[in-house]
Amino acid sequence: METIKLRDDYIKLGQALKLAGLAESGVDAKFMIQDGLVKVNGKVETQRGKKLVAGDVVEFDGNTIKISE
């Protein structure tokens, strides 16, 4: 499980995927999310701009990202 520390109050889902190295670009992140391949807190998320806050957990292709303060 990878941990991303917040610099602000939140990070957008697409940015988190790029920061964790799961998406090479914003376009890749967009398609991964639109195709329903990404889960946030156990539920499929289709909004690339979804705001993630401390405690949220993102899952994609067997990888897990935890958002922390």
C-alpha positions as CSV (number, residue, x, y, z in Angstrom):
1,M,0.0,0.0,0.0
2,E,1.4,3.4,-1.0
3,T,0.6,6.5,1.1
4,I,0.2,10.0,-0.4
5,K,0.6,12.9,2.1
6,L,-1.7,15.8,1.4
7,R,-0.1,19.3,0.9
8,D,-3.6,20.9,0.9
9,D,-7.0,19.9,2.2
10,Y,-7.5,17.5,-0.7
11,I,-6.1,16.0,-3.9
12,K,-8.1,15.1,-7.0
13,L,-8.4,11.5,-7.9
14,G,-6.6,11.9,-11.3
15,Q,-3.7,13.7,-9.6
16,A,-3.4,11.0,-7.0
17,L,-3.2,8.2,-9.7
18,K,-0.4,10.2,-11.5
19,L,1.5,10.9,-8.2
20,A,1.4,7.2,-7.3
21,G,2.7,6.3,-10.7
22,L,-0.4,4.3,-11.7
23,A,-1.2,6.6,-14.6
24,E,1.5,8.1,-16.8
25,S,-0.6,11.1,-17.7
26,G,-3.9,12.9,-17.0
27,V,-5.3,11.4,-20.1
28,D,-4.5,7.8,-18.9
29,A,-6.0,8.6,-15.5
30,K,-9.1,10.0,-17.2
31,F,-9.7,6.8,-19.2
32,M,-8.9,4.5,-16.2
33,I,-11.5,6.3,-14.2
34,Q,-14.2,6.6,-16.9
35,D,-13.9,2.9,-17.6
36,G,-14.8,2.2,-14.0
37,L,-11.5,0.6,-13.1
38,V,-10.8,2.7,-10.1
39,K,-12.4,2.4,-6.7
40,V,-12.5,4.9,-3.9
41,N,-13.4,3.6,-0.4
42,G,-14.6,0.3,-2.0
43,K,-16.9,2.0,-4.6
44,V,-16.3,2.5,-8.3
45,E,-15.6,6.2,-8.9
46,T,-16.1,7.7,-12.4
47,Q,-15.3,11.4,-11.5
48,R,-11.7,12.3,-12.3
49,G,-12.1,15.5,-10.2
50,K,-13.3,13.6,-7.1
51,K,-11.7,15.3,-4.1
52,L,-9.8,12.8,-1.9
53,V,-9.2,13.7,1.7
54,A,-7.2,12.1,4.5
55,G,-8.4,8.6,5.2
56,D,-9.6,7.8,1.7
57,V,-8.4,4.6,0.0
58,V,-8.0,4.3,-3.7
59,E,-7.7,0.9,-5.5
60,F,-6.7,0.2,-9.1
61,D,-5.4,-3.0,-10.7
62,G,-4.4,-4.6,-7.4
63,N,-2.7,-1.5,-6.1
64,T,-3.9,0.5,-3.1
65,I,-3.2,4.1,-2.3
66,K,-4.0,5.6,1.1
67,I,-4.4,9.4,1.5
68,S,-3.0,10.8,4.7
69,E,-2.5,14.2,6.3
